[in-house]
Amino acid sequence: MKNIAVFFGGKSCEHDISVITGVLTLNSIDKEKFNPIPIYVHNDGTWFTGKLLCDISNYKNLNLNKLSKVTFFAGSNNLYELRKNRSKRLTNIDCAVNCMHGLNGEDGSLIGLLKLCGVAFCSPDIFASSFAMDKDFTKIVLNGLGVEKLPYVRIHKTSFYLKRKTAVKMIENKFKYPVIIKPASLGSSIGISTAKNARELENALVLAFNYDSKVIVEKALENFKEINCSAFKKDDAIVVSSCEEPILASEILTFSDKYLGSKTGNNKKFPADIPIDVSSKIQSITEKIYRKCDFLGVIRIDFILHNSKIYVNEINTVPGSLSYYLHCKTLKEFTELLTQLICEGLKQFNEENGRNYVFKSSVLNQSCLNCTKGKML
């Protein structure tokens, strides 16, 4: 039976949402086919495992002393328990499910570690994860694909604090108010706000720079719809979901809208209330981006629909709850989806391991290489 590590938590503003995604995934994996192993990453970066982590009610007052500290070592797919100054092998890990939203998880860092340790994974690779995590780089990639996205201004923290007024003026020269300010590498709508004048803009930039070192600014649209569409890979086919329409309780989609529900108690329309041809176009763009960027696992692409134009807003490589509700009507179907994702991850891992990475040469035997005490002469 394959051991499947589920990573969740993390040093991220999205830590709590990641816990929900991770616990849901842990309890939905088919136990007859796989052995799920929780790896909870505390917000200080420490890894833990233990049965307590499978029950969401334990996180109200999580007792870390009842858990085991664990880690990986480069070059090995074994999971080790850490006790004082010693390590003890617990088990090997065959594949990992990444449920870590935001920093160190969604940005490709975890995937890099898994590759160094020889662990299969069922989520996007390093490059796909890292560019999708950064809204600035996402726009650069989208531009290369010929996909519509909103014009924007990129500002770095150092430049802003050196010349605040210059930064504000640059934005004002590009856009008329109102504008929307977003941390470049955060999700869950954290740190996002709108500004209707120079004072609000400067305050919004200060807020955003509390969370990130790079910020993007766009024109704040009116009378628009946010539309979400998800996709995953099944064999050689890209499975695309129907479109979802989040319900906004305010002028922008907030953390509360996403996770705490709107005032009406229903925070989305599924399927979205949009024409069939528009829905089909969004699904087509989703499939194109997924295929062209060599994604793996479940992703969700967020679109903006404005005056009959479709813009790609951002790409989520670790969407909340793995966007199971866009593909599955029941938790049983989610279990089947997870099985498909894990099998796809193992398949890609085996294909990559089957390549020849060894090239024998006589370079190190050349007499012209005179090395003395570590220095080339």
Residue, then its C-alpha position, 0 to 999 in steps of 0.5 A: m500500500k502506498n504511503i501518501a503524505v498530506f502537507f498542510g498548514g504552513k508559515s502563511c497568512e492562509h494557514d487556517i484555510s490550509v488546515i481545512t483543506g488538509v484535514l478534508t483531504l486526509n479524511s477523503i483519501d481511499k484508505e483501501k488503496f492508500n495510507p494517508i499520513p498527515i504532515y502539519v506544518h506549524n506557523d513557525g515552520t516545524w513539521f508534525t505528524g500524529k493521529l490527532l491531526c485528522d480531526i478538525s476539532n483538535y485545532k481549536n486548541l492543538n496540543l503539539n506535545k502529543l504530536s511527533k516532530v518530523t522531517f525529510f532529509a535530501g536524497s531520501n524519501n523516508l520520513y524521520e521523527l526528531r527527538k532531541n538530537r536524534s532522528k528515527r525513521l518512521t516510514n517511506i513516503d511514496c507520494a505527497v498531496n500539497c494542501m499548503h496554500g500560500l508561502n512555501g507550499e503554493d509557491g513551489s518551495l515544497i515541490g522542490l524539496l519533494k523532488l530532492c527527496g525523490v517523492a512523487f507529488c500530484s500538484p504543479d511542478i516548481f516553475a508552474s507553481s512559482f509563476a502562478m503564485d506571483k500575480d506579476f509573473t502570471k501576467i507575463v506568462l499570460n501575455g506570452l500565451g496571448v490571453e487577455k489580462l487587465p493592465y497593471v502597475r508593479i511596485h516594489k516595497t523598497s522603491f515605494y518607501l524611498k519615493r512614496k509620492t512618486a509611486v502614487k503619481m506613477i499610478e495616477n498617470k496610468f489609471k483613473y480612480p478607483v484602483i485596486i491594490k493587491p499583494a503580488s504573492l498572497g491569496s484568499s484576498i488578504g491585503i487587498s483593498t481599493a482606493k478612490n484618492a491619493r491618500e487612500l492609495e498610499n494607505a492601501l499600499v502600506l497595508a499591502f506591503n505589510y504582507d508582501s515585498k511586491v504589489i500590483v495595482e489595477k484599475a478597479l472595475e465596476n459592474f463586473k462578475e468574478i467567475n471561477c473555473s477549475a481543471f485537472k489532468k486525467d490520463d492525457a485529457i484535461v477535465v474542466s469544471s463548470c463555471e462558478e460565480p462567487i457572490l460579493a458582499s462588498e465591492i471586492l471579493t473578501f476573505s469573509d466572502k470566500y470562507l465565512g459566507s455572505k450575509t445571505g448565507n449563500n456565497k456562490k452560484f454554481p453553475a454561474d449565471i452567464p451565457i453558455d457561449v461565455s461559459s464555454k469560452i472560459q472553459s476553453i481558456t482554462e484548458k489552454i492555460y492548463r495544457k500550455c503551462d504543463f500543470l498537474g493536479v487540480i488548479r482553479i483559474d479566476f476570471i473577471l467578466h466585464n462588458s462582455k470581455i473575459y480577463v484572467n485574474e489569477i491562477n490558484t495551483v492549490p485552491g481551497s478544498l482542492s476545488y472539489y465542489l467544482h468537480c464532485k457532487t459528493l465526498k465519495e466522488f472527491t475520494e475518486l478524484l484524489t485517487q486519480l490525482i495520486c495515480e497521475g502524480l505517481k505516473q509522472f514521477n515514474e516517467e521522469n525517473g525512467r529518463n537517463y540522467v547520467f552522461k559519462s565523460s572524461v572531463l575530470n580526467q583531463s590533465c589540464l585540470n590542475c587543482t591544488k588545495g581547491k583552487m583551479l590553476 
